[in-house]
Amino acid sequence: MSLRGPRLEFAVGAFLLLALASLLVLALASTNGRFDLGGGGSYPLKARFTNIGQLRLAAPVKIGGVTIGRVAKIDLDPVKLDSVLTLDIDDRYKDLPADTSAGILTAGLLGESFVGLSPGGDPEPLKPGDEIAYTTPSVDLIQMVGKYMFSGGGSSSAPAKPAPETEPPQ
């Protein structure tokens, strides 16, 4: 029996389908889940920061390490010269307290930036379009390391205290 025939054609077709399915999974994974296949809605919140560092569009918005939304828009306020972020928050989390705080955080030492939310205890929820009042700007790690390295490591010019004398054990 020859290798060419319906079995070989079926095997090649199955291999091609598997390869296409793998490419589809890779394409969906590389978009950071921007394809919302679940059909859930979202609502916008605004947050104002003095420095957003390396934060990008579509960066995740997380509470306790769980993604609850995305950064939808980054603007610059022409009057105050602050960065204004528009956050698309999943409708399932529509009861965020009004005193929720936001900060620009980094995953790991040099990982991607994201917006971390810390819910407060206010019984009033944030409404769509509200601005988060309490924000913490991004910390530029490279700038901090540079300052530490070139400023002498934070040592002061005061002389060091002499070490207390210890008596040898008897």
MDTraj code that builds the backbone (N, CA, C; nanometers):
import mdtraj as md
import numpy as np

residues = "MET SER LEU ARG GLY PRO ARG LEU GLU PHE ALA VAL GLY ALA PHE LEU LEU LEU ALA LEU ALA SER LEU LEU VAL LEU ALA LEU ALA SER THR ASN GLY ARG PHE ASP LEU GLY GLY GLY GLY SER TYR PRO LEU LYS ALA ARG PHE THR ASN ILE GLY GLN LEU ARG LEU ALA ALA PRO VAL LYS ILE GLY GLY VAL THR ILE GLY ARG VAL ALA LYS ILE ASP LEU ASP PRO VAL LYS LEU ASP SER VAL LEU THR LEU ASP ILE ASP ASP ARG TYR LYS ASP LEU PRO ALA ASP THR SER ALA GLY ILE LEU THR ALA GLY LEU LEU GLY GLU SER PHE VAL GLY LEU SER PRO GLY GLY ASP PRO GLU PRO LEU LYS PRO GLY ASP GLU ILE ALA TYR THR THR PRO SER VAL ASP LEU ILE GLN MET VAL GLY LYS TYR MET PHE SER GLY GLY GLY SER SER SER ALA PRO ALA LYS PRO ALA PRO GLU THR GLU PRO PRO GLN".split()
xyz = np.array([
    [0.0845, -0.1173, 0.0000],
    [0.0000, 0.0000, 0.0000],
    [0.0885, 0.1229, 0.0000],
    [0.0579, 0.2190, -0.0823],
    [0.1407, 0.3385, -0.0917],
    [0.1057, 0.4370, 0.0202],
    [0.2032, 0.5237, 0.0531],
    [0.1822, 0.6241, 0.1570],
    [0.0884, 0.7340, 0.1112],
    [0.0838, 0.7531, -0.0181],
    [-0.0060, 0.8560, -0.0714],
    [-0.1462, 0.7997, -0.0772],
    [-0.2352, 0.8746, -0.0325],
    [-0.3721, 0.8296, -0.0349],
    [-0.4541, 0.9103, 0.0626],
    [-0.5709, 0.8648, 0.0909],
    [-0.6589, 0.9420, 0.1788],
    [-0.6023, 0.9621, 0.3202],
    [-0.5285, 0.8645, 0.3726],
    [-0.4726, 0.8798, 0.5077],
    [-0.3696, 0.9904, 0.5143],
    [-0.2815, 0.9958, 0.4160],
    [-0.1790, 1.1005, 0.4128],
    [-0.2435, 1.2369, 0.3957],
    [-0.3410, 1.2455, 0.3084],
    [-0.4098, 1.3743, 0.2891],
    [-0.4833, 1.4161, 0.4161],
    [-0.5437, 1.3201, 0.4861],
    [-0.6114, 1.3517, 0.6116],
    [-0.5110, 1.3996, 0.7163],
    [-0.3942, 1.3333, 0.7234],
    [-0.2916, 1.3728, 0.8215],
    [-0.2402, 1.5127, 0.7920],
    [-0.2162, 1.5443, 0.6662],
    [-0.1685, 1.6789, 0.6300],
    [-0.2759, 1.7826, 0.6617],
    [-0.3997, 1.7531, 0.6311],
    [-0.5093, 1.8462, 0.6615],
    [-0.5235, 1.8680, 0.8115],
    [-0.5137, 1.7619, 0.8905],
    [-0.5236, 1.7750, 1.0361],
    [-0.4069, 1.8572, 1.0904],
    [-0.2867, 1.8344, 1.0357],
    [-0.1705, 1.9120, 1.0792],
    [-0.1896, 2.0604, 1.0481],
    [-0.2409, 2.0922, 0.9307],
    [-0.2640, 2.2317, 0.8944],
    [-0.3696, 2.2962, 0.9842],
    [-0.4762, 2.2234, 1.0153],
    [-0.5778, 2.2774, 1.1054],
    [-0.5202, 2.3032, 1.2445],
    [-0.4372, 2.2121, 1.2918],
    [-0.3732, 2.2301, 1.4223],
    [-0.2802, 2.3506, 1.4209],
    [-0.2051, 2.3679, 1.3131],
    [-0.1152, 2.4837, 1.3025],
    [-0.1942, 2.6142, 1.2987],
    [-0.3047, 2.6181, 1.2253],
    [-0.3877, 2.7386, 1.2201],
    [-0.4503, 2.7688, 1.3565],
    [-0.4953, 2.6648, 1.4258],
    [-0.5519, 2.6859, 1.5597],
    [-0.4459, 2.7407, 1.6545],
    [-0.3233, 2.6913, 1.6437],
    [-0.2136, 2.7419, 1.7276],
    [-0.1852, 2.8884, 1.6981],
    [-0.1845, 2.9253, 1.5715],
    [-0.1631, 3.0660, 1.5352],
    [-0.2748, 3.1548, 1.5884],
    [-0.3978, 3.1068, 1.5858],
    [-0.5101, 3.1844, 1.6392],
    [-0.4946, 3.2060, 1.7897],
    [-0.4539, 3.1008, 1.8602],
    [-0.4324, 3.1137, 2.0050],
    [-0.3195, 3.2120, 2.0331],
    [-0.2116, 3.2066, 1.9579],
    [-0.1008, 3.3011, 1.9766],
    [-0.1442, 3.4443, 1.9472],
    [-0.2248, 3.4618, 1.8432],
    [-0.2718, 3.5973, 1.8108],
    [-0.3593, 3.6528, 1.9220],
    [-0.4468, 3.5712, 1.9773],
    [-0.5321, 3.6175, 2.0872],
    [-0.4504, 3.6461, 2.2114],
    [-0.3515, 3.5625, 2.2396],
    [-0.2690, 3.5827, 2.3584],
    [-0.1821, 3.7071, 2.3460],
    [-0.1353, 3.7386, 2.2266],
    [-0.0469, 3.8540, 2.2094],
    [-0.1213, 3.9863, 2.2160],
    [-0.2532, 3.9857, 2.2113],
    [-0.3291, 4.1103, 2.2210],
    [-0.3644, 4.1441, 2.3642],
    [-0.3134, 4.0722, 2.4604],
    [-0.3415, 4.0945, 2.6021],
    [-0.4905, 4.0861, 2.6321],
    [-0.5603, 4.0010, 2.5607],
    [-0.7021, 3.9801, 2.5865],
    [-0.7904, 4.0954, 2.5446],
    [-0.7438, 4.1759, 2.4497],
    [-0.8263, 4.2886, 2.4064],
    [-0.9491, 4.2448, 2.3293],
    [-0.9499, 4.1220, 2.2783],
    [-1.0691, 4.0707, 2.2135],
    [-1.1616, 4.0209, 2.3226],
    [-1.2656, 4.0935, 2.3465],
    [-1.3589, 4.0552, 2.4510],
    [-1.4640, 3.9640, 2.3904],
    [-1.4409, 3.8355, 2.4009],
    [-1.5346, 3.7401, 2.3430],
    [-1.6515, 3.7131, 2.4352],
    [-1.6406, 3.7543, 2.5616],
    [-1.7479, 3.7303, 2.6563],
    [-1.8641, 3.8258, 2.6394],
    [-1.8424, 3.9410, 2.5772],
    [-1.9502, 4.0350, 2.5521],
    [-1.9868, 4.1215, 2.6707],
    [-1.9059, 4.1202, 2.7785],
    [-1.9344, 4.2029, 2.8949],
    [-1.9084, 4.3494, 2.8665],
    [-1.9801, 4.4358, 2.9347],
    [-1.9632, 4.5783, 2.9166],
    [-1.8599, 4.6355, 3.0108],
    [-1.8347, 4.7633, 2.9945],
    [-1.7404, 4.8318, 3.0815],
    [-1.7888, 4.9750, 3.1027],
    [-1.7317, 5.0415, 3.2011],
    [-1.7635, 5.1809, 3.2271],
    [-1.6333, 5.2568, 3.2486],
    [-1.6321, 5.3883, 3.2149],
    [-1.5079, 5.4646, 3.2251],
    [-1.4912, 5.5301, 3.3621],
    [-1.3676, 5.5350, 3.4074],
    [-1.3271, 5.6139, 3.5229],
    [-1.2063, 5.6944, 3.4807],
    [-1.1862, 5.8078, 3.5443],
    [-1.0702, 5.8910, 3.5120],
    [-0.9767, 5.8919, 3.6320],
    [-0.8480, 5.9066, 3.6046],
    [-0.7476, 5.9190, 3.7103],
    [-0.6412, 6.0157, 3.6609],
    [-0.5974, 6.1041, 3.7480],
    [-0.5016, 6.2082, 3.7125],
    [-0.3688, 6.1791, 3.7839],
    [-0.2583, 6.1804, 3.7070],
    [-0.1262, 6.1511, 3.7623],
    [-0.0276, 6.2586, 3.7187],
    [0.0718, 6.2853, 3.8026],
    [0.1779, 6.3789, 3.7635],
    [0.2823, 6.3100, 3.6770],
    [0.2952, 6.1776, 3.6903],
    [0.3933, 6.1023, 3.6116],
    [0.3388, 5.9616, 3.5893],
    [0.3285, 5.9195, 3.4630],
    [0.2797, 5.7836, 3.4355],
    [0.3925, 5.6909, 3.3920],
    [0.5153, 5.7390, 3.3849],
    [0.6295, 5.6541, 3.3501],
    [0.6127, 5.5870, 3.2155],
    [0.6278, 5.4568, 3.2118],
    [0.6223, 5.3791, 3.0879],
    [0.4848, 5.3180, 3.0628],
    [0.3827, 5.3677, 3.1289],
    [0.2478, 5.3132, 3.1110],
    [0.2004, 5.3335, 2.9677],
    [0.1391, 5.2320, 2.9102],
    [0.0942, 5.2348, 2.7712],
    [-0.0574, 5.2166, 2.7645],
    [-0.1115, 5.2457, 2.6471],
    [-0.2519, 5.2159, 2.6226],
    [-0.2742, 5.0653, 2.6369],
    [-0.3907, 5.0290, 2.6810],
    [-0.4318, 4.8893, 2.7000],
    [-0.3567, 4.8212, 2.8130],
    [-0.2857, 4.8985, 2.8948],
    [-0.2214, 4.8399, 3.0123],
    [-0.3312, 4.7926, 3.1080],
    [-0.3062, 4.6859, 3.1815],
    [-0.4107, 4.6336, 3.2698],
    [-0.4353, 4.7242, 3.3907],
    [-0.5582, 4.7214, 3.4385],
    [-0.5974, 4.7842, 3.5649],
    [-0.6291, 4.6689, 3.6586],
    [-0.5610, 4.6663, 3.7738],
    [-0.5722, 4.5501, 3.8613],
    [-0.6113, 4.5903, 4.0026],
    [-0.6807, 4.4987, 4.0673],
    [-0.7038, 4.5062, 4.2114],
    [-0.6528, 4.3758, 4.2689],
    [-0.5578, 4.3834, 4.3585],
    [-0.5038, 4.2624, 4.4203],
    [-0.4427, 4.1669, 4.3203],
    [-0.3881, 4.2168, 4.2114],
    [-0.3251, 4.1326, 4.1111],
    [-0.4213, 4.0762, 4.0075],
    [-0.5504, 4.1036, 4.0204],
    [-0.6501, 4.0529, 3.9255],
    [-0.6888, 4.1657, 3.8303],
    [-0.6837, 4.1388, 3.7013],
    [-0.7166, 4.2397, 3.6013],
    [-0.8675, 4.2631, 3.5993],
    [-0.9068, 4.3910, 3.6149],
    [-1.0491, 4.4258, 3.6121],
    [-1.0794, 4.5261, 3.5018],
    [-0.9775, 4.5680, 3.4271],
    [-1.0010, 4.6650, 3.3213],
    [-0.8741, 4.6972, 3.2459],
    [-0.8828, 4.7993, 3.1616],
    [-0.7720, 4.8398, 3.0757],
    [-0.7622, 4.9916, 3.0730],
    [-0.6438, 5.0424, 3.0396],
    [-0.6267, 5.1849, 3.0149],
    [-0.6768, 5.2108, 2.8735],
    [-0.7833, 5.2905, 2.8614],
    [-0.8450, 5.3140, 2.7307],
    [-0.7890, 5.4374, 2.6622],
    [-0.7453, 5.5368, 2.7405],
    [-0.7029, 5.6619, 2.6793],
    [-0.6047, 5.7324, 2.7719],
    [-0.5048, 5.7976, 2.7121],
    [-0.4079, 5.8764, 2.7885],
    [-0.4075, 6.0163, 2.7285],
    [-0.4396, 6.1149, 2.8100],
    [-0.4428, 6.2543, 2.7664],
    [-0.3540, 6.3374, 2.8573],
    [-0.3224, 6.4585, 2.8088],
    [-0.2494, 6.5560, 2.8903],
    [-0.3415, 6.6750, 2.9129],
    [-0.3652, 6.7085, 3.0399],
    [-0.4475, 6.8249, 3.0730],
    [-0.3688, 6.9502, 3.0361],
    [-0.4205, 7.0341, 2.9425],
    [-0.3437, 7.1508, 2.8978],
    [-0.3294, 7.2597, 3.0036],
    [-0.4110, 7.2574, 3.1064],
    [-0.4035, 7.3604, 3.2100],
    [-0.3105, 7.3170, 3.3232],
    [-0.3368, 7.2010, 3.3811],
    [-0.2577, 7.1545, 3.4954],
    [-0.1345, 7.0750, 3.4536],
    [-0.1272, 7.0370, 3.3262],
    [-0.0170, 6.9573, 3.2712],
    [-0.0010, 6.8237, 3.3439],
    [-0.1132, 6.7665, 3.3820],
    [-0.1142, 6.6319, 3.4401],
    [-0.1583, 6.5319, 3.3335],
    [-0.1165, 6.4080, 3.3505],
    [-0.1646, 6.3010, 3.2631],
    [-0.3004, 6.2557, 3.3145],
    [-0.3964, 6.2474, 3.2253],
    [-0.5306, 6.2031, 3.2623],
    [-0.5573, 6.0707, 3.1912],
    [-0.5793, 5.9671, 3.2707],
    [-0.6055, 5.8344, 3.2153],
    [-0.7548, 5.8079, 3.2179],
    [-0.8029, 5.7465, 3.1128],
    [-0.9392, 5.6945, 3.1118],
    [-0.9284, 5.5433, 3.1246],
    [-0.9889, 5.4909, 3.2298],
    [-0.9815, 5.3480, 3.2588],
    [-1.1147, 5.2834, 3.2250],
    [-1.1117, 5.1781, 3.1450],
    [-1.2330, 5.1004, 3.1177],
    [-1.2391, 4.9868, 3.2185],
    [-1.3345, 4.9963, 3.3093],
    [-1.3496, 4.8967, 3.4153],
    [-1.4653, 4.8044, 3.3811],
    [-1.4443, 4.6755, 3.4001],
    [-1.5482, 4.5760, 3.3731],
    [-1.6725, 4.6059, 3.4581],
    [-1.7890, 4.5916, 3.3987],
    [-1.9159, 4.6204, 3.4681],
    [-1.9358, 4.5372, 3.5947],
    [-1.8715, 4.4239, 3.6013],
    [-1.8871, 4.3408, 3.7212],
    [-1.8338, 4.4099, 3.8459],
    [-1.7464, 4.5115, 3.8261],
    [-1.6842, 4.5808, 3.9392],
    [-1.7355, 4.7242, 3.9466],
    [-1.8646, 4.7432, 3.9274],
    [-1.9226, 4.8775, 3.9226],
    [-1.9425, 4.9389, 4.0606],
    [-1.9185, 4.8649, 4.1662],
    [-1.9395, 4.9167, 4.3008],
    [-1.8085, 4.9520, 4.3702],
    [-1.7116, 5.0032, 4.2948],
    [-1.5865, 5.0459, 4.3585],
    [-1.6160, 5.1655, 4.4495],
    [-1.5665, 5.1651, 4.5719],
    [-1.5936, 5.2759, 4.6634],
    [-1.5393, 5.4085, 4.6108],
    [-1.6050, 5.5180, 4.6509],
    [-1.5673, 5.6510, 4.6038],
    [-1.4279, 5.6914, 4.6502],
    [-1.3779, 5.6322, 4.7592],
    [-1.2437, 5.6671, 4.8064],
    [-1.1375, 5.5672, 4.7589],
    [-1.1623, 5.5026, 4.6463],
    [-1.0634, 5.4126, 4.5868],
    [-0.9415, 5.4938, 4.5427],
    [-0.8224, 5.4392, 4.5682],
    [-0.6997, 5.5068, 4.5249],
    [-0.6371, 5.4300, 4.4094],
    [-0.5595, 5.5021, 4.3279],
    [-0.4944, 5.4414, 4.2111],
    [-0.3458, 5.4748, 4.2130],
    [-0.2649, 5.3820, 4.1673],
    [-0.1208, 5.4035, 4.1587],
    [-0.0654, 5.3361, 4.0347],
    [0.0429, 5.3917, 3.9820],
    [0.1120, 5.3296, 3.8685],
    [0.2164, 5.2365, 3.9279],
    [0.2025, 5.1094, 3.9022],
    [0.2916, 5.0084, 3.9585],
    [0.3625, 4.9340, 3.8464],
    [0.4643, 4.8591, 3.8816],
    [0.5403, 4.7811, 3.7853],
    [0.5409, 4.6354, 3.8286],
    [0.5150, 4.5460, 3.7337],
    [0.5200, 4.4034, 3.7618],
    [0.6659, 4.3597, 3.7644],
    [0.7152, 4.3231, 3.8793],
    [0.8540, 4.2822, 3.8917],
    [0.9473, 4.4006, 3.8895],
    [1.0755, 4.3740, 3.8780],
    [1.1744, 4.4820, 3.8819],
    [1.1687, 4.5693, 3.7573],
    [1.1599, 4.5097, 3.6411],
    [1.1555, 4.5852, 3.5165],
    [1.0388, 4.5407, 3.4289],
    [0.9334, 4.4919, 3.4905],
    [0.8196, 4.4413, 3.4149],
    [0.7308, 4.5521, 3.3612],
    [0.6165, 4.5117, 3.3071],
    [0.5242, 4.6073, 3.2475],
    [0.4563, 4.6902, 3.3559],
    [0.4209, 4.8126, 3.3204],
    [0.3505, 4.9003, 3.4122],
    [0.2009, 4.8721, 3.4045],
    [0.1341, 4.8907, 3.5160],
    [-0.0105, 4.8755, 3.5205],
    [-0.0658, 4.9716, 3.6248],
    [-0.1971, 4.9879, 3.6222],
    [-0.2644, 5.0724, 3.7205],
    [-0.3188, 4.9811, 3.8292],
    [-0.2758, 5.0041, 3.9511],
    [-0.3239, 4.9267, 4.0650],
    [-0.4258, 5.0081, 4.1433],
    [-0.5425, 4.9505, 4.1669],
    [-0.6462, 5.0177, 4.2445],
    [-0.6520, 4.9570, 4.3840],
    [-0.6750, 5.0441, 4.4831],
    [-0.6942, 4.9993, 4.6209],
    [-0.8275, 5.0532, 4.6694],
    [-0.9277, 4.9664, 4.6806],
    [-1.0583, 5.0133, 4.7243],
    [-1.0547, 5.0618, 4.8687],
    [-1.1310, 5.1670, 4.8961],
    [-1.1424, 5.2194, 5.0312],
    [-1.2654, 5.1615, 5.0993],
    [-1.3178, 5.2364, 5.1936],
    [-1.4323, 5.1880, 5.2686],
    [-1.5563, 5.2735, 5.2543],
    [-1.5552, 5.3681, 5.1623],
    [-1.6701, 5.4564, 5.1440],
    [-1.7898, 5.3763, 5.0914],
    [-1.9086, 5.3940, 5.1500],
    [-2.0251, 5.3200, 5.0999],
    [-2.0751, 5.3694, 4.9641],
    [-2.0388, 5.4938, 4.9268],
    [-2.0810, 5.5468, 4.7963],
    [-1.9911, 5.4902, 4.6868],
    [-2.0496, 5.4379, 4.5787],
    [-1.9648, 5.3859, 4.4694],
    [-1.9264, 5.4966, 4.3710],
    [-1.8176, 5.4731, 4.2988],
    [-1.7797, 5.5620, 4.1890],
    [-1.8793, 5.5436, 4.0755],
    [-1.9180, 5.6533, 4.0139],
    [-2.0118, 5.6471, 3.9015],
    [-1.9337, 5.6540, 3.7706],
    [-1.9905, 5.6054, 3.6618],
    [-1.9202, 5.6147, 3.5334],
    [-1.8813, 5.7592, 3.5016],
    [-1.7551, 5.7782, 3.4657],
    [-1.7033, 5.9104, 3.4336],
    [-1.6431, 5.9837, 3.5518],
    [-1.6590, 5.9314, 3.6746],
    [-1.5999, 5.9950, 3.7923],
    [-1.4481, 5.9883, 3.7853],
    [-1.3855, 6.0786, 3.8614],
    [-1.2392, 6.0802, 3.8678],
    [-1.1934, 6.0245, 4.0019],
    [-1.0955, 5.9378, 3.9981],
    [-1.0371, 5.8835, 4.1201],
    [-0.9526, 5.9939, 4.1827],
    [-0.9838, 6.0297, 4.3074],
    [-0.9220, 6.1462, 4.3709],
    [-0.7824, 6.1173, 4.4256],
    [-0.7591, 5.9985, 4.4717],
    [-0.6319, 5.9662, 4.5378],
    [-0.5443, 5.8857, 4.4411],
    [-0.4376, 5.9474, 4.3934],
    [-0.3494, 5.8792, 4.2986],
    [-0.2044, 5.8894, 4.3433],
    [-0.1264, 5.7912, 4.3050],
    [0.0173, 5.7873, 4.3323],
    [0.0896, 5.7754, 4.1989],
    [0.1806, 5.8699, 4.1666],
    [0.2481, 5.8639, 4.0362],
    [0.3472, 5.7487, 4.0277],
    [0.3936, 5.7257, 3.9069],
    [0.4912, 5.6205, 3.8810],
    [0.6254, 5.6562, 3.9436],
    [0.6968, 5.5543, 3.9872],
    [0.8314, 5.5727, 4.0399],
    [0.9291, 5.5282, 3.9319],
    [1.0192, 5.6182, 3.8924],
    [1.1173, 5.5858, 3.7895],
    [1.2353, 5.5155, 3.8553],
    [1.2389, 5.3842, 3.8420],
    [1.3405, 5.3034, 3.9091],
    [1.4805, 5.3344, 3.8585],
    [1.4951, 5.3553, 3.7280],
    [1.6269, 5.3846, 3.6703],
    [1.6802, 5.5166, 3.7256],
    [1.5925, 5.6162, 3.7379],
    [1.6345, 5.7453, 3.7916],
    [1.6739, 5.7310, 3.9389],
    [1.6007, 5.6521, 4.0149],
    [1.6348, 5.6315, 4.1560],
    [1.7694, 5.5632, 4.1702],
    [1.7952, 5.4611, 4.0875],
    [1.9230, 5.3901, 4.0945],
    [2.0369, 5.4840, 4.0571],
    [2.0158, 5.5678, 3.9555],
    [2.1176, 5.6638, 3.9151],
    [2.1482, 5.7632, 4.0245],
    [2.0456, 5.8135, 4.0910],
    [2.0682, 5.9074, 4.2011],
    [2.1441, 5.8402, 4.3142],
    [2.1089, 5.7160, 4.3443],
    [2.1744, 5.6451, 4.4529],
    [2.3215, 5.6194, 4.4197],
    [2.3476, 5.5791, 4.2937],
    [2.4852, 5.5458, 4.2553],
    [2.5750, 5.6684, 4.2514],
    [2.5217, 5.7823, 4.2028],
    [2.6068, 5.8991, 4.1832],
    [2.6011, 5.9977, 4.2980],
    [2.5212, 5.9707, 4.3993],
    [2.5195, 6.0611, 4.5144],
    [2.5941, 6.0028, 4.6320],
    [2.6625, 5.8965, 4.6141],
    [2.7433, 5.8393, 4.7215],
    [2.6674, 5.7417, 4.8078],
    [2.5534, 5.6937, 4.7579],
    [2.4798, 5.5906, 4.8299],
    [2.4044, 5.6423, 4.9494],
    [2.3793, 5.7733, 4.9542],
    [2.2978, 5.8274, 5.0620],
    [2.3744, 5.8464, 5.1922],
    [2.5083, 5.8327, 5.1890],
    [2.5844, 5.8542, 5.3125],
    [2.5936, 6.0029, 5.3398],
    [2.5917, 6.0390, 5.4637],
    [2.6008, 6.1792, 5.5019],
    [2.7469, 6.2154, 5.5247],
    [2.7730, 6.3468, 5.5342],
    [2.9102, 6.3923, 5.5557],
    [2.9491, 6.3878, 5.7022],
    [2.8540, 6.3558, 5.7885],
    [2.8849, 6.3488, 5.9309],
    [2.9742, 6.2277, 5.9574],
    [3.0662, 6.2415, 6.0505],
    [3.1529, 6.1268, 6.0794],
    [3.0722, 6.0136, 6.1425],
    [3.1191, 5.8941, 6.1155],
    [3.0501, 5.7769, 6.1681],
    [3.0744, 5.7657, 6.3171],
    [2.9745, 5.7135, 6.3857],
    [2.9882, 5.6937, 6.5297],
    [3.0855, 5.5800, 6.5544],
    [3.1680, 5.5945, 6.6586],
    [3.2574, 5.4821, 6.6883],
    [3.1762, 5.3632, 6.7387],
    [3.2231, 5.2464, 6.7027],
    [3.1555, 5.1244, 6.7441],
    [3.1714, 5.1070, 6.8949],
    [3.0659, 5.0640, 6.9626],
    [3.0780, 5.0442, 7.1065],
    [3.1766, 4.9317, 7.1351],
    [3.2515, 4.9538, 7.2411],
    [3.3492, 4.8522, 7.2776],
    [3.2782, 4.7343, 7.3410],
    [3.3190, 4.6202, 7.2990],
    [3.2603, 4.4996, 7.3572],
    [3.3669, 4.4256, 7.4341],
    [3.3253, 4.3685, 7.5416],
    [3.4195, 4.2909, 7.6220],
    [3.4176, 4.1469, 7.5741],
    [3.5323, 4.0853, 7.5692],
    [3.5341, 3.9450, 7.5267],
    [3.4595, 3.8574, 7.6281],
    [3.3930, 3.7545, 7.5780],
    [3.3199, 3.6664, 7.6705],
    [3.4166, 3.5928, 7.7627],
    [3.3728, 3.5723, 7.8847],
    [3.4585, 3.5049, 7.9830],
    [3.4137, 3.3642, 8.0066],
])
top = md.Topology()
chain = top.add_chain()
for i, resn in enumerate(residues, 1):
    res = top.add_residue(resn, chain, resSeq=i)
    for name in ("N", "CA", "C"):
        top.add_atom(name, md.element.get_by_symbol(name[0]), res)
traj = md.Trajectory(xyz[None], top)
